Amino acid sequence: MSSSNSYKKTWKSHQEQIQLLQSRGMIIANTDAAIDFLRHIGYYRFSGFCLAFESSRHQFLPGITFEDVQVAYNFDCDLRDLVTEALEIVELDFRSSVAHHFGQKHGPFGHTEPRNFISKFHRYQAWMGRLQKEADRSNELFAKHFKENYCEFPNLPIWVINEIMSFGAMSQMCKYMHKEDQKALAHQYRLQPKVFASWTHHLVYVRNLCAHHSRLWDRIWSIKPKLPHGCHWMPPYLPDNHRLFSTLLILSHIAKHCPAVTGYMQQWKLRVEKKLEQSPSVLKNANELMGLTAEWKINPIWK
């Protein structure tokens, strides 16, 4: 249900935005540079990064400068790039595993048969319709080749449509597979089926945040991943599943079961560690905002 309240905020010039930040206690030594930065990323995006520096809503902690928030923004950009790198690796591995298993078990067009999914997949027809639209509008040579040579189009074999379906569509597929199919895929990553399905959903969410350049470092996840059983997924090793560290552990766990990228991911972890050491030093609770424990580097899942 929508609210009956009417939006009352008015447009503000960049100079007025600077004045608003100053009225809330932010120190801005170089207003011209600050205006240039706001013009570049927008005040609304900038204000999201201000949240970690506030003592209460719209009131900054004593001594906070515009540059402090810039540091957090730049830190988040670099961290988001690192997370995006690992997400690409995980997504490719998931895609390959799903296509390989489902094709072997159900044949090239098994995904076009509702019986190969649980009855709770109420939006199956809409899901299939989106896949067909993706195939029809694709400019990929393999899609054009299939269209010109085979009567099944706009249906494509699972290992072909796998190349152009969205990660979200693949996540839905995993969620509504029969238990035995989920179990076979989850086993590759030493996970329980429900955890595997939850992780695909969570990683789609994080991937979308990255794709829209959204803030990661101090965000509380809206779509939280289920965590496996085991002490290393629980306090004190992992405070909760609400923040960045839980996702970093998930990426680390999956990568351990992707032999082709073992060396690369070891280097990736070192780069993540180096970046996390550069978190905004002005904030005493920076590690807490990312869900990091004091000894997070020696968590066996991360190591």
Secondary structure, 3 states (H helix, E strand, C coil): CCCCCCCCCCCCCHHHHHHHHHHCCCECCCHHHHHHHHHHHCHHHHHHHHHHHEEECCEECCCCEHHHHHHHHHHHHHHHHHHHHHHHHHHHHHHHHHHHHHHHHHCCCHHHCHHHECCCCCCHHHHHHHHHHHHHHCCCHHHHHHHHHCCCCCCCCHHHHCCCCCHHHHHHHHHCECHHHHHHHHHHCCCCHHHHHHHHHHHHHHHHHHHCCCCCCCCCCCCCCCCCCCHHHCCCCCCCCCCHHHHHHHHHHHHCCCHHHHHHHHHHHHHHHHHHCCCCCCCCCHHHHCCCCCCHHHCCCCC
